[in-house]
Amino acid sequence: MKKDLLIVFIVLFCIGVQAQENKLNLLIGTYTNSCESKGIYVYDFDTNIAEFSFKNTSSTVVSPSYLTVSKDNQFVYAVNENGDNSAVSSFKFDAKSGAINLINQQDSKGADPCYIISDDKNVIVANYSGGNIAVFGKNEDGSITAAKQLIQHFGKGINVQRQEKPHVHMVCFSPDKKFVLVNDLGNDKVYSYHYDLDSNDKTLRISDSIAVKSGSGPRHLTFSNDGNHVYLLQELDGSLTTFNYLNGKLKKIDETTILAKDFKGTFSSADIHISPDGKFLYASNRGEANTISIFKVKKNGKLESLGQNSTLGKGPRNFAIDPSGNFLLVAHQYSNDVVIFKIDKTTGALEDTGKRIYLCAPVCLVFTKI
């Protein structure tokens, strides 16, 4: 009898441990100027069955549209996208309870910051309307210093409505953290900067730049899992460009589109991610499209289109694939929901789970450990 009870106890214990291992924190950054939102929301998310539950939220903070979490999982950094009054914020984060509390804010040094990355020493921000990159240092308590470096871009493109000046749209570490790649939608260039994490005033030094198709509008990029290729999504014409990557330099090898052949409506490319197993690439598209385009990643790094899937909402801005590769979550800025899709790991196809997270203007989705 005692032996049977012990076996039952061990089984239940193992089930409990496994269930806990499947749980992650899901952080969601939102806009706060279009509907009622406190800013950053934290949910439990089960990567086996896509069950979720609300945990906590920040005190009211202005439009934390993009987020990044520190490596030790103790701090969250966010842009506060608010025109000329934009800022960058640091938060203390309790991964277990989901509590997230503001530590300090600094001027973003450029209007409308739209992307943010961080490591142990620095926080780096892309200021869209400012057309520049701002670098902030980190203090031991997780707070951020005033900007210690500001790099201004110049130039414009042929699209007079969208490319009247530089618009820095993304900053991205290379896999080895030796470079930061920067997309400028306004002047149709991708820049490569040497990264010196210990420098006080020259954290970034220009290394190279490459011009892309005129009027295409580089928005987001992602690296292949082996780090040998970069995939660049262009907002204004729907182009998706494949580059070889080596030591901060890009060399174009292929180009395709996220648009369906028969599509004739308005569109606006948004986000791009590769599945954890490296087999499939996904890209979101807004406007009248509201789709996720799916591609197979070939052995040579080039892409094969597998078609488009409706996102079942309006304004699919950012999306995220959970680390297990089981689910793809799409944040809809205009229909105020997050739609959860099941990923077929064999075909890359997406299937609606019927599950939704409803909240005001979700923009950015970040998974972290509990």
Order of alpha helices (4+ residues) and beta strands (2+ residues): alpha-beta-beta-beta-beta-beta-beta-beta-beta-beta-beta-beta-beta-beta-beta-beta-beta-beta-beta-beta-beta-beta-beta-beta-beta-beta-beta-beta-beta
